Amino acid sequence: MLRESLAADLIVELPNAVRLQRLVQTLREYFNSGAVGLLRLDDDSLRPVATVGLVHEALGRRFVIAQHPRLAAIMASREPTWFEPDSRLPDPYDGLLDHSLNEPLAVHDCMGVSLYVEGRVWGAITLDALQPGTFDRQARDELKRCTLQIEAAVRVTRLEQENHSLRLSRSDPRDLRMPVAEGEILGQSEVLHQLLNELDVLADSELPVLLLGETGVGKELFARRLHRLSRRSHKPLIQVNCAALPESLAESELFGHVKGAFSGASSDRAGRFDAANGGTLFLDEVGELPLSVQAKLLRTLQNGEIQRLGADKPLHVDVRIIAATNRHLPDSIREGLFRADLYHRLSVYPVPIPPLRERGNDVLLLAGHFLELNRSRLGLRGLRLSPAAERALLAYHWPGNIRELEHVISRAALKQLSRGGSRSLILTLEAEILDLDSNLGRAPTVAAALADDAGDLPFQALGDAVDDCQRQKILQALNLAGNNWASAARLLAVDPSNLHKLARRLRLK
């Protein structure tokens, strides 16, 4: 019955995520288990790609095999592995089974099997239950018999991913360019999926890209993804933090200098453009560049040449530019701090990076990632969030974005341990210990905004007030998107054609 159900799904055309989710759901129902996890091997870690019965943040965790004896035992054998209910080996899912109680529950019955695709290890499937004796000899034998069907479902998913990558790759059909764990971008929100799909297509072009976003949204990770999926991936990606360049050395740092160009220049020195030749140069915080350097950067973008400080002749370079800023550069242009012509050169394709508060449940996946990092770093048996803590994370406005979330989780884990938490127990982080500044992090409510402005603004009919609010949001999105309507539509989560219609009705076009 089980094998027939798994085989039936193989001949049905399904999205990859749906196929794998149906797989774990079918296994859970058949084996009457509390949770099932499908984990993919990435270097030395296993990452969940589909789960059922686990808390949402478990999808963000990366389980280092060497740190989890049960996973190591499963991966070391081609046969299903079962653990006695009284086994002293800690389970990686202790405290992570989805339930309505606040208390962390330990797993009492566990089995799993490693999965192979085309003769190579791919990952593992794990089944966990709270009730001892759930996985008897008959259940373990059945898991062994259906392993081939599980591997077949994984193989179908992998082939579909490779076919998609081949369609994206026009330069070399052998280059599948699948995303790797290094610099992994975590999240399942629609706004993130749209952005990643856009970057996958954009990576194959040679256009300059301007990444726009608040501090802490992870612009560097998106720049690395663009380079990794590009035709230049075999060449260097050189990163420059423009905000950290002293004005007196910025030109030499970027373009290099020759011997005797200035006091202390005792030899020729290549710059960052030389180092990135053939590859990608990532100019982080490009809005901080001195105006004098901006002029030379513009010349390089126009003709592909650099001139080292003190040199007579220019040198040709082949470099793709990815720039990033948390500034609103049109304001900097009006203030005379940034060149308009350089802005237009850099913003051939502006890409707004959504802030964390617009990514919904992604905050829990990212929290799970940081929880597992801190569990490993502090040598804890388990580290989890209480339901109230999860709600607090979802309600917070995250002015510091992902970087702030990382600091919040790390600080809370240390506090919990310093207050007498035992490393041998499953530690639960409550909402209070997260120490979120509710005044700083809470988005102002409509009621509060109206109350603040009631004495200053004339009363408006509801329709007029809605129109004014829509105008404001559209203009704000256009500013963030560098007046790119398609990018603004993505920021606003609306269809581009509907946005154009709305803009005409509001007399913005």
Residue, then its C-alpha position, 0 to 999 in steps of 0.5 A: m500500500l505504501r509503495e503503491s502510494l509513493a509510486a503513484d506520485l512519481i507519475v504525476e506532474l507536481p511542483n518539486a516542493v509539493r512532491l517532496q511535501r507529499l512524500v513526507q506526509t505519506l510516510r508520516e501517516y503510514f508509520n503513524s510517526g510524530a514527525v518526518g524529515l527529508l534532509r539533503l547533504d550539503d558538505d558536512s551538514l544535513r539541511p531539511v528540504a521537506t518536513v512534517g510535524l516539526v516546528h517551522e523554524a526547523l527548516g532553517r537549521r543546518f545539522v552538522i553530522a559530526q555533532h549529531p551522533r544519530l544522524a552520523a549513524i544513519m549516514a554511515s549505513r545503507e540499511p535503515t537505522w533504529f535507535e532504542p527508546d532509552s538510547r542516550l544519543p541525543d536526537p537533533y529534533d529534541g524539543l522541535l516536534d510541533h505541538s500545542l504545549n510550551e514544554p519541550l518534548a524529547v523524541h522517544d522512538c527514532m529511525g532513519v535511512s540514508l538515501y542515494v541517487e545515481g550511486r552517490v549519497w544524497g541525504a537521509i529520511t528520518l522518522d521520529a515519534l514521542q511514543p516508544g515502540t512506534f517503529d517495531r520490526q515490521a515498520r523498519d522492514e517496510l522502510k527498507r522496502c520503500t527506500l527505492q521509491i523514496e530515492a526515486a522521488v528525490r531523483v525525479t526532483r533532482l532531474e527537474q532542478e537540473n533541467h531548469s538550470l540547463r534552461l538558464s545556462r546558455s553558455d555551457p550546458r554542462d554547467l548546472r550552476m546549482p546554488v550551494a550551501e556557501g552563502e545560502i539565502l534562507g527563506q520561503s516567502e513569495v517576495l524572496h522567491q520572486l527576487l531569487n528568480e529575478l537574480d537567476v536570470l539577471a546573473d547571466s547578463e553583463l549588466p551592472v546591478l545596483l542592490l538597494g536595501e536597508t542595513g542588515v538585509g544581506k546585500e553581500l549574500f545576494a551579490r555573491r549569488l549573482h557572481r556564483l550563477s554568472r559566467r564569471s563564476h570561475k573568476p574572482l569576486i572582489q569585495v570593496n567596502c567603500a565606507a571603509l576606504p580613506e578618501s586619500l587612499a580610495e583612488s589607489e585602492l581601487f585603481g592602483h598606483v605606480k612607483g613614486a605616485f605619492s610619498g611612500a609609493s615605493s613600488d607599483r601596486a595593482g588595485r581592486f579592478d586589476a584583482a577582479n579582472g575577468g570577474t566581478l567587483f562588488l562595491d558595497e556602500v557605493g554611496e560613500l565613495p568620494l566624488s573624485v573617485q566617482a569620476k574615475l569609476l564612471r570613466t571605467l564603466q564607460n570605456g572599460e579602462i582604468q588608469r593607475l595613480g601616477a601612470d601615463k597610459p590606461l589599462h583595459v579591464d573586463v569587470r562586471i560591477i555589482a554595487a550596493t547601498n542603503r542610501h537613497l541615492p537620488d537624495s545624495i544627488r540633490e545634496g551634491l554628494f553623488r554624481a547623477d551620471l554615475y548613478h544612472r550607469l550603476s542603476v541599469y538594473p536596480v534590485p530592491i532587497p526586501p526588509l525582513r519585516e516583509r518576508g513573513n515566516d522567513v524570520l522563523l527559518l532564519a531564527g532556526h538557523f541562528l538557534e542551531l549555530n548557537r546550540s553548537r557554539l555553546g555545546l547545548r543539547g537543544l535550543r528552541l523558541s517558545p510559542a510566545a517567542e515565535r509570536a514576538l519575533l513575527a510581530y517585531h518590525w526588525p529595523g536592523n533586519i537579519r543582522e539584528l535577528e542574529h544578535v537577538i538570538s545569540r544574546a538570548a542564548l547566552k542570557q539563558l545559559s548564564r541564568g542557570g540553564s543546563r547544557s544537558l537540557i533542552l533550553t527554551l527561549e521565552a519572549e521576555i529574554l529576547d529583549l526586543d525593544s517594542n517601541l523601536g521595533r513596532a510599526p506604527t499602527v494606523a490608529a496611532a498615526l491618525a491620533d498623532d496627526a488629528g490636530d494637524l490634518p483636515f478630516q478626509a473622506l475614507g476614499d480620499a484617505v486611501d488614495d493618499c496612502q496609495r500615492q505615498k506607498i507607490l512613490q516610496a516604492l518608486n524611490l527605492a526601485g530607482n523609478n523602475w516600475a517593475s521593481a516597484a510592483r514587486l516591492l508592493a506585491v502587486d501585478p505590474s499592469n495593475l500598478h500602472k492602472l492604479a498610478r494612472r487613476l491616482r494621476l501619478k502617470 
